[in-house]
Structures are given as C-alpha cells and as structure tokens.
Amino acid sequence: MIIDFRGRPATPEFSTYFNPSRVEWIARRVGARGVSEAYLNSSVEMFIDEMDDAGINLTVAVGRNSPEVTIGGRTFPAGIIPNDHLVDLQRAYPDRIVGFAGIDVSNTLHDAIEEIDRYVRDGELKGVFVEPQRAMEAPLDDARLNPVYEKCIEFDVPVVVMTGPFAGANISLTDPAHIDGVASRFPDLKIVAGHGCWPYVAEIIAVAFKHQNVFVSPDLYTFVAGAGLYVEAANSFMADQFLFATAYPLRPLKEIVEDFMALPLSDEARDKALFGNAKRLLKMEP
C-alpha cells in the first residue's frame, strides 16, 4: 500500500496555479525525467490511472488559499483552490482522495476559524494546510496562528505547514526553529512539514528528534542535494515520523515512487513512510 501525503489531482482548479512553465521549471531543477500526461490534460480520470500505474492507493489532496508572491525573481500567482473543490474530489473518489482544507490565515479570502469549522468540524475534510509565510509574511510560530492550531487539536486533525525554498519571499521563514516553537507551544498538535524544510535538513531532523508530534515529508526534496540525512534519520529515530509524498504534479507519480523505492531504507522504515505513519495521522483502520 502507498499513501501519497501531498498531491494535487490533475484538475483545472489545480492547474490554474501549477501552470506548465512553472511546473517544468521546478521539475528540471529537482531532476524530473518527464511531465505527467494527466496533468497536461487536466484529467482527474487520467490522474487516477496514473496512481494505479504507480501503485499509489490514496492521495492526500492539499488545498491552497494564498496571495501572489514573488520569490527569487519569479512571480507565483495567487493560489485559490476552493475548499468545495476538495470536498467534491473526496466525494467523487472516496477510496482514492482525501482532502485537506487550504486555510488563509490572514483572514483575507475567508475567516480562517469559520472555514475550519465549516469544512473540518461540520464538513468532510480531514486536515488543514497553512502557509502564513505567503499569506502575511509571518513565520509559522506567529501568535496569530494560535487559534488555527488550537482548532486542529480540538478536531484531532493534522496541520500541513508550508516549508521549503518557495515557502515565502525570505527563506528564513522556512527555518525549522519556527516549527520547534509551534511544537513546544502545542505538544498535542500533529504537524506535518510539507517539503521537509529543505534546505534546513539537519535542523528539521533535530526538531523531529525533540518533538514526536512533528512529521517530516520532504516529497520531491528527498532527491536533491543534501537530502541524504532524511533517509539516515528515517532508518533510526525518525522512522515513525517520516512520510512519503510526491508533490505532484512537480514530478510524475511512477517516477517518484520508483526513485523512493531505490532509497537505502530498511523494510520497516519504508513501510512506515509509505503507509504506516500516514494511516495513523489519518486515523484509518489498521
């Protein structure tokens, strides 16, 4: 079994943000060997077929509601994925797609707390995604996010936090020290570091060593320079906190699964990363 803990199904809504030129530019930089045909055709049916071909059973479709931002001289457009779209996908493919609500913590596109209540407490979505570094140029441990984190604890759902080199205009905003602050403040909060805080690899591993409620999901950054420490840690103390994810459409599904299978992980660590840890976070039956 394989659970992809961060994918964006090939729909027109997601393709509006992940336009071809941006996807191809990032894909080249992370060593992609091709581009997904499902993505190019904006076809969720082809995406499901691609999941089957890669051996992926379930995709966690992470929403997004964030403003336009310029990073490294490149402009990333506003990412507006209505949470209703995540609900529709989850209903249409209940055994293949799980939706996480994209929450605008700046309260510009919606009221963050009301959105979580509507789509998680009263709705069907299974988790929350935030990127305050883009929404309000604030780090993850900004006190204004406390009510969002408290809601996730109340509803017992994970929060996926945006990290990595494109998390915000200033790369220091992705420093795992900010996750350390959140985990210290909220030891019962299940925190998933999407994109694995790369390039701060040693630092996020140290944070995961310190906090068992911090999960590391490097996805496509598992295969870039300096990423070997993720595997080393997953083979030891971080085995229960390491998650497989593809960050689709930035690499084709089968390609990234094959590369992940080639990593020097123990059988136990690989199984936990591919499905065991995700099943615990999603509260799936054994």
Secondary structure, 3 states (H helix, E strand, C coil): CCEEEEECCCCHHHHHHCCHHHHHHHHHHCCCCCCCHHHHCCCHHHHHHHHHHHCCCEEEEECEEECCEEECCEEECCEEECHHHHHHHHHHCCCCEEEEEECCCCCCCCCHHHHHHHHHHCCCCCCEEECHHHHCCCCCCCHHHHHHHHHHHHHCCCEEEECCCCCCCCHHHHCCHHHHHHHHHCCCCCEEEEHHHCCCHHHHHHHHHHCCCEEEECHHHHHCCCCHHHHHHHCCCCHHHECCCCCECCCCHHHHHHHHHCCCCCHHHHHHHHHHHHHHHCCCCC
